[in-house]
Amino acid sequence: MAVIIVQPRVLNEIKNDLDNSSPKKISAIKRLRAAASLDLRTAKYAIEKLQAEEFGGTYPTAVTEGLKIITSPIVKKIVLDMGDGDIEVDLEGLQMRALSDLQVIGLEACGQILDLVEILEAFSSGKKVQVVEDSV
């Protein structure tokens, strides 16, 4: 099933555009197009599908042809133990901690942590993340 993945903030803004006494459908379409780099037809059908599902409305073509708009989970904080007990950090804090503890944890561990941050940021922005075996 094909879907459109946007950040939670964007979906909330789109729903706010659609959920009031005078819905701003054009604004919602523009917002979705900008967030997901969609063509006009795809964005229009997706917005109409959302409108029909969430707020009622009759858009038979959009309901059958429109893509569902979903949000990707966002990793905000992570708990880790770098040898001195559990600490809770956000992703930027994790980068800073790895770099500041480089002398203690070593270059390889620091590189792994920075790779992990990159993966979590990609996942949070809706990108597909995949595990690849190291062939070295």
N, C-alpha and C positions, 0 to 999 in steps of 0.2 A: 504494500500500500504506500503510495507516494504521499508525502506530507511536506509542509512548509515549516521549517524550524526557525523560530525567532526568540529573542531574549524575552524573559517574563515582562520586563518594563514595556517593551514594544507591544506585546499582546494586551497588556492592561490599557495602554494608550489607545489602541484600536478599539477595544471594548468600550472605553469611555466615549470615543467618537460615535459609536453606534447606540449607546445606551443613554439616551435622554429624549426629551420631548421633540427635539428636532435633530434627528440623526445626521451626522456629517459623514455620509458614505464616501464622498469624493476624498475627503481628508483621510479616511481610513485606508482607502485604496492607495493613495499617494504614500502614506506611511509604510504600508506593507511593501510596496514596490521598492522604496528606498532601503528598507531593512533587509529584504531578501533578494534584491536584484531580479525582479520578475518583470515579465511583459505585462501590458495592460490587461489583456484578456484573462490571464492566469490569476492576477491579483483581484480583478473584479469578481470572478467566479468564487475565489476563496473567501472574499469578504461577504458575498451574498450567501455562501454556504454557512459561514459563521453566524451571519444575521438570522438565517432561518433556524439554525440549531439553538442559538442562545436567546433570541429575542422574538422569534416568530416571524413569519413572512413567507411569501410564496415565490420561490425561485427554483422551479423544477429542474431547469438545465443546470444551474449552479450546484444544486444538491447532488445531482448525479455526476457532473463533470468537475466540480470544484475540488481542490485539494484541501485537506484538513490543516488548520493552522495549530501547531503545538509549540510548546516551549521546551528548551533544553534545560536540564538541571544545571545550576550554577554552583560550582564548588567555591564556597566562601571562606571556610576555615578548615584547617587540618590539624590533627594532633600527632605529634611525633616525639620520639625519644632519641636524642642524639648522645646518649650516655649519661645525661644528668637529670633524668626524670622526664615525665610528660610535660610538653609545652604545647599550647594552642596558638597557632599563627594563621594569618591570612596568606594568600599566595605571595604577595609582595614581601611580607615579613619572612616567609620561608626562603625566598631568594636572598634577602639581606642576611638572614641567619646563616645560610650556607656559605655565603661569601665571607662573612665576618669570622666564621669558625673554620675557614679553609686550612689554617695551620694545624688545627686539631684533628679535623676529619679527613684531611687529605684531598688531593686533586680529583681522584677518581670518584669518591663519594660526593664531593661538591658538584661534579659534572652530572652525576646521576640525579641529584636533587634538582638541579636546574633543568634537566630533561623532564623530570616529573612535573615541574611547574609548567613547562611548555605544553605537555600533554593535557594537564588539567585545565589550562586556559583554552586550549583548542576544544576540548570536550564541552566546556562551559559555553563556548560560542556556537555550539551546534555542529561542529565538524565531526566527521567520523574518525575515530581513533582505533588503531589496530595494532596488535602485537606482532612483531617480526622477530624471528629467532636470529640471534647474532651468529653469523657463520664463520667468525674468526677463530 
